[in-house]
Amino acid sequence: MNYTIKTEGLHCGHCDASVETELMKVAGVTDADADHETNTVAVECADDVAPEALEAAVVAAGFKAVSIAAA
């Protein structure tokens, strides 16, 4: 399953890396690619990963998840 997360507050590559690191800690996430220029994160994960877990990871990195959509 693929998700696109719209975020707020990503300003640089360090921000991208922080979000990617937290998302990769979520069981079932196989890839996370954050882009501070568009404030989006592309996530690849197993079908049983809950969007709420992805949102929690973004928040744990210190940012806001505005929306999460299946891609």
Beta strands, then each sheet from edge to edge (+ up, - down):
strand 1: 2-8
strand 2: 29-35
strand 3: 40-45
strand 4: 64-70
sheet 1: 2+ 3- 1+ 4-
end
